[in-house]
Amino acid sequence: MPPKIQAYSEKVGKWGFIAAGVTWALTRNPLRAIAVLLAANPRVITVPTEYAWDQAELVSEDREYLVPEKGSLSQLARTKTMLFEDSSLLFNHPEIKEIQCIAAQEQDADQAVCLAASLMQKSRHPWKEEVYSKAKQTCRTIRTAFHVEEARQGLKGKVLDSQVIIGSGKFLQEHGIHCDAYELKAKRLVRGGYDVLFVGKQGKARGECLGFLARLRQSGVNEYGADAAAFRKKGWQLGLLNNSMHISADELFQSRLDTSWLSLEQGEVMERIAALKQQGEEVLLVTGHTKNPLYPLYQEAGIPSISTHDLQRIQESVRYAERTDQTVNEHVSISKKWNIFGSALAMLGMISAPVANLIGDALSLVFMSRTKSKSETLLPPPNMTYMDEAAVTSEVLAWHQLPNELVLGSFQTNLQTGLTADQVAAIRSQYGPNRLDSRKPTPWLVSYLGQFKEFTTLILLGTSVLAFLPGEYLTEWRWGLSCLLMLPSVRFRNAKRKRL
């Protein structure tokens, strides 16, 4: 049940009991109070909504629509945020050209490259191989780095007696190293498609920026990134949880990816997802072929997820879920109006309890019938074509293509005389008679009486019988006692059915 509809049903149920109590106190008429309760009953929307999503799940299973793991079509209809585990799921591995080092002096450039290579050898940085190759060309000694720490914005570690820091300008600034002298040139290169890493070191005296490394990269989004763009056109937000490829901020911005998730720790990500759920919005996690170590935590939290190769298939499921959700919302709008105006009419005595129940049941049946009709009129998924059927049936022997003699010989029959009586008896004993078994039709009276199984309908039937009794046999206190016993019975039965 969608949270908004669940909240509405609880709210209108409480107000219905209050309105029924006020009506009873003012009119001293328990039947009118029951009419108010029935008119305000939220089952006119809760029952069709449950049916609508159950029907949607049935149709999706029949048509092989993809449903996210730990998710449902109802959740998919409320999803507006798609989170990708890593940038490698969306971008091609870049074609890297030779790394350049920009520094004030040539010796500073060689030192910056060698220090960067020392740190990167102890890390998983994607520039590691290129920087190490560049450092070997300088003919300088590549020292061993110690206490190397990796962060989102860069690396830091100890080489000889100096603390070496590599990363963005902001990362170096946080460690007391300012790279203002190189900032303008670095920005120009970034606008030209380069990635930039500043290199600095902290000695005993003060921090010093040695320069920066730059590399031209040509990545671009991959096929999965193109599939994800279709969701962005629908108004979805595409978020990134990790940027292992160190895609530049400008390129991420151009791809319209929400980078605010990158600065969040694991616990903060879960809190943000929980906050979105409280607002009635769901989140869809997209994973790679190799599961992230944090994936079990997301699964335990019940976050729906799919893999990248399912991005195309899930689009059909989203379309179907949104259409079902639109139908449900149309029914909710009508039900809200009925709950308000129906309760008002019942309070004024303009409609009786049986009529209020009849209208509610009629609306529920109309909603369910409309839902079933709409779900069945949807076109089949694109991959279901007659070519698929032909592929399946092609494995069966094509008797119409065989010569007559071969077919007659296979069935041991004669074209003039046909099958003998013994052959017919043998074939019937093996395959049974050549007819389809049909179900025995249900008598119309049984079908009609089966409509009276609903619990509230039985209550109204009982009150209708009591209404025919003379007044001296049914005093006011007996009416009150009857209503007092019947209303808790309804609530007890509904609670028991939910537990089951």
Secondary structure as UniProt FT lines:
FT   HELIX           3..27
FT   HELIX           30..40
FT   HELIX           43..62
FT   TURN            63..64
FT   HELIX           73..77
FT   STRAND          79..84
FT   HELIX           87..89
FT   STRAND          95..96
FT   STRAND          100..102
FT   HELIX           106..120
FT   TURN            121..122
FT   TURN            126..127
FT   HELIX           128..136
FT   TURN            137..139
FT   STRAND          145..150
FT   STRAND          154..159
FT   TURN            160..161
FT   STRAND          162..167
FT   HELIX           169..174
FT   TURN            175..176
FT   HELIX           180..191
FT   TURN            192..193
FT   STRAND          194..202
FT   STRAND          207..218
FT   HELIX           223..233
FT   TURN            234..235
FT   STRAND          237..240
FT   TURN            244..245
FT   HELIX           249..254
FT   TURN            255..256
FT   HELIX           259..263
FT   HELIX           266..278
FT   TURN            279..280
FT   STRAND          282..287
FT   TURN            293..294
FT   HELIX           295..300
FT   TURN            301..302
FT   STRAND          305..307
FT   HELIX           308..310
FT   HELIX           311..347
FT   TURN            348..349
FT   HELIX           353..377
FT   TURN            382..383
FT   HELIX           386..393
FT   TURN            394..395
FT   HELIX           399..401
FT   HELIX           404..410
FT   TURN            411..412
FT   TURN            415..417
FT   HELIX           421..431
FT   HELIX           444..449
FT   HELIX           450..453
FT   HELIX           455..467
FT   HELIX           471..473
FT   HELIX           476..499
//
